[in-house]
């Protein structure tokens, strides 16, 4: 099991930038996939970006060219740099850690609010 703590959310004007950080604690941080997901009011939680421990990255179309995900395995952190933010990016952003190999886990952070004003 992994405990995740997010930080870096806030209020920003359209066109601005925010950096979200997620720090993991617990064992078996390696050989997993870390990701950021978001959930806007009245909508389902959706993928933003994921990154494997080997550095394989996947972005949702909504963030391609604007968002950058990275991770530091030694520090057990994953960072989402968000640029050119739009009002439609407003949501609660959640950090996720998922591991298939033993011991498996699928854990979530508490979420951090991102609000983009027009």
C-alpha positions as CSV (number, residue, x, y, z in Angstrom):
1,X,0.0,0.0,0.0
2,X,1.1,3.5,-0.8
3,X,0.1,6.7,0.9
4,X,-0.2,9.7,-1.4
5,X,-0.2,13.4,-0.5
6,X,-0.8,16.0,-3.2
7,X,0.0,19.7,-3.1
8,X,0.1,22.7,-5.4
9,X,-3.5,23.3,-6.4
10,X,-5.0,26.7,-6.3
11,X,-6.7,29.5,-8.2
12,X,-5.1,30.8,-11.5
13,X,-6.3,32.9,-14.4
14,X,-6.8,31.4,-17.8
15,X,-3.4,31.1,-19.6
16,X,-1.5,30.7,-16.3
17,X,0.4,27.8,-14.9
18,X,0.3,25.5,-11.9
19,X,2.5,22.7,-10.7
20,X,1.0,19.8,-8.8
21,X,3.2,17.5,-6.7
22,X,2.5,14.1,-5.2
23,X,4.7,12.5,-2.6
24,X,4.3,8.8,-1.9
25,X,5.2,6.9,1.2
26,X,5.2,3.3,2.0
27,X,7.0,0.4,0.4
28,X,7.3,-0.9,-3.2
29,X,7.2,2.5,-4.9
30,X,9.2,1.0,-7.8
31,X,7.6,-1.0,-10.7
32,X,4.4,1.0,-10.6
33,X,2.5,3.5,-12.7
34,X,1.9,6.9,-11.2
35,X,-0.8,9.1,-12.6
36,X,-2.9,12.2,-12.3
37,X,-6.7,12.1,-12.7
38,X,-9.3,14.9,-12.4
39,X,-12.9,15.1,-11.6
40,X,-15.0,18.2,-12.4
41,X,-18.4,18.8,-10.7
42,X,-21.0,16.5,-12.2
43,X,-18.5,14.6,-14.3
44,X,-16.7,11.3,-13.9
45,X,-13.1,11.1,-12.9
46,X,-10.9,11.1,-16.0
47,X,-7.3,10.5,-16.9
48,X,-4.9,13.4,-17.1
49,X,-1.5,11.7,-17.5
50,X,0.4,8.6,-16.3
51,X,4.0,7.7,-16.1
52,X,5.6,4.3,-15.4
53,X,8.6,3.7,-13.3
54,X,10.5,3.2,-16.5
55,X,9.4,6.6,-17.8
56,X,6.7,5.6,-20.2
57,X,4.2,8.5,-20.4
58,X,0.6,8.7,-21.5
59,X,-1.4,11.9,-21.8
60,X,-5.1,12.5,-22.3
61,X,-5.8,14.5,-25.4
62,X,-7.0,17.4,-23.3
63,X,-3.6,18.0,-21.9
64,X,-1.3,17.2,-24.7
65,X,1.1,20.0,-25.4
66,X,0.1,21.8,-22.3
67,X,0.8,19.4,-19.4
68,X,4.0,17.6,-18.5
69,X,4.3,14.7,-16.1
70,X,7.5,13.6,-14.5
71,X,8.6,11.5,-11.6
72,X,11.6,11.1,-9.3
73,X,11.8,7.5,-8.2
74,X,14.5,8.3,-5.6
75,X,12.2,10.9,-3.9
76,X,9.0,8.9,-4.6
77,X,7.4,12.0,-6.2
78,X,5.4,12.7,-9.3
79,X,4.9,16.2,-10.7
80,X,2.3,17.6,-13.1
81,X,3.3,20.8,-14.7
82,X,0.3,22.5,-16.2
83,X,0.7,25.4,-18.6
84,X,-1.8,27.4,-20.7
85,X,-4.6,26.5,-18.3
86,X,-8.2,26.8,-19.4
87,X,-11.4,27.2,-17.4
88,X,-12.3,23.7,-18.5
89,X,-9.3,22.4,-16.6
90,X,-11.1,23.3,-13.3
91,X,-11.4,20.1,-11.3
92,X,-10.2,18.3,-8.3
93,X,-6.9,16.6,-9.3
94,X,-6.1,13.2,-7.8
95,X,-2.8,11.4,-7.6
96,X,-2.9,7.7,-8.2
97,X,-0.4,4.9,-7.7
98,X,-1.0,1.5,-9.3
99,X,1.1,-1.6,-9.2
100,X,0.2,-4.9,-10.8
101,X,3.0,-7.1,-9.5
102,X,3.0,-8.5,-6.0
103,X,2.2,-6.8,-3.8
104,X,-0.5,-5.1,-5.9
105,X,-2.1,-1.8,-5.0
106,X,-4.3,0.9,-6.5
107,X,-4.2,3.9,-4.2
108,X,-5.4,7.5,-4.4
109,X,-4.5,10.8,-2.8
110,X,-7.0,13.1,-1.2
111,X,-7.2,15.4,-4.1
112,X,-6.2,19.0,-4.7
113,X,-8.5,21.7,-6.2
114,X,-7.5,23.5,-9.3
115,X,-9.6,26.4,-10.3
116,X,-9.0,28.4,-13.6
117,X,-10.9,31.6,-13.9
118,X,-11.7,33.2,-17.3
